[in-house]
Amino acid sequence: MTDAYRTKGLSSAVSYQEPKAAYRWLEAAFGFEPLFVILDGDGKLAHSEMKYGSSIVMVGGEWSDDHKSPRATGGKNTQSIHVQLAQGEDVDAHCAHARTAGATILQAPENQFYGDRTYRAKDPEGHIWTFGVTVEKLTPEQWDKASGLTTRTRLD
């Protein structure tokens, strides 16, 4: 087993009604790498972690009234998860693989004004995932010009 302790940073935790199935599906569909699983006395998945690059996603069951799968909330999401592919990776092939594995593709791969090519998918329990890869490095001035938006470091 790899080191279970992480350095400073962010990770996401997602709740599923069927966390074992989700854990297997995330590996097969999106290419997440298993790190470890913790099983309770009944063999149910109590906690698990997977990695993608240097990022971690925790996968578990619905463990309180505030930790539910979108399947339990009428499909509602309070967050979506963005996964950045490495420079040069084929996001179109990633999307096709996810579709074949059962992902619902909400947005087919397309180039964005800020230089990434992205697609959006929904997993079998309704979590929304966005995958992107940088295809052209642009300055904020360039993407502002292309989008009509204004980029700043701070709000004020």
N, C-alpha and C positions, 0 to 999 in steps of 0.2 A: 504494500500500500504506500502511496506517496504521502508526503508531509501534509497533514490536515490543517496546518496553520498558515495563514496568509499574511502578506504585508498590507500596509495601508492601501485602501482602495474601496471600490464599490462592488457589490455583487447583488444579484436579485434572487428572491425566493418566490417560487410559484407553487400554488396549492392545487392539488388534483383530487378528484373523487377516486380515481384509480392510479395512484402514484407509481406503482410498479410498471404498469403498462406505459405510462407517460415516460418514465425513465428509459425504458427500452426504445420507445418510439423516438424520443429526442436524439438518441444515438443513431438510430437507423435513418431517420429523415433529415436531420440537420447536421449530423456529424459531430455532435458533442461527445467528449471523451469522459467515460466514467472515472471518478476519483475514488469514491467510497460510498457504501450504503450502511445504514444502521437499521437493524431489524429488531422489532420488539419480541417479546416472549411467544407471541402467536405467529411470528414470521411476517408480520406486516411492516411495511416500510415506514419507519419513524422519521428518518432524515436521510438525505443523500446529497451528494455534490457532484457536479460535472464541470468540465472546463472546456473553454473554446479560446484558443490562444492563451492570453494571460488572464482571462475573465472566468468567473465562477457563476454558475447558476445552481441554486439549491432547489431540490424537488422534494415535495412532501405531500402529505394528505391534508384534508380539511381538519384542522385541529382546534378551531374555535369558531364562534359565530362571526368573527371578523376575518377569518381566513378561509375563503371559499373558492372553489373552481368557478369560472364563468358558467359552466354547465349548471351550477346550483343557483345562479343569480339571473337567469333568463338571458344568458350570453353577454352580460355587461362586463366590461373591463375597466379597471381604475388605472391601469398602466399598460403600456405596451413595451416590449423589449426590443432594443436595437442591437443587432450583431454586425460588427464590421468585419468583412472578409479581408484577407491580406491583399496587398497590391498585386495585381496580376491574376488573382483568382477569378474564375468564371462564374459570375453571379447568375447568369442564365442557366448554366448547367446545374448549379445549386438549386435553383427554383424548380427545374424539371425533375430533379431527384426528389425534392420535397413533395412535389405533386404526385409522383409515382408512389411515394410512401404514404399518401393519404392526406397531405396538407390541402386545405382549401386556399387557393391563391386569390387573395383579395385585390391585389394590384400586381399585374405582370411587370417584369423588369422594364424599367425606363430610366433614361438619363434625367438627372435633377439639375436645377439651375446652379447649384453649388459645386458641381463636378463629380458627384457620385452617381452610380447606377444602382437602383434599389428595387426590391420587390417586397410585398407584404403578404404574409400567410397566417392562417389560423390553424392551430393544432386541433386534434380531435375533441378536446374539452373546451375549446373556444378562446384560448390565450392567443393574443395577436403578437406576431413576431415580424420585425422588419430586418431585412438583410441588405447590406450595401457594400459596394467596393468603389474606391476612388478611381475614376477613369481619366480625370483631368484635374490637375491641381490649379485652382483659381484663387485669386486674391479676394478679400471681402469686397473691394471696390468693383471687381469684375462681376461677382455674383449679385451685388446690389444693382448694378446696371442692367443685368439680365432679368432681374426679378421685379425691380421697382421697389424693393424693400430697403431698409437702412440697417446696417450692422454697426453695433457699438460694443464696447467691453462692458459698460454699466448702463443701467436704466437712466440715471440722472447725469 
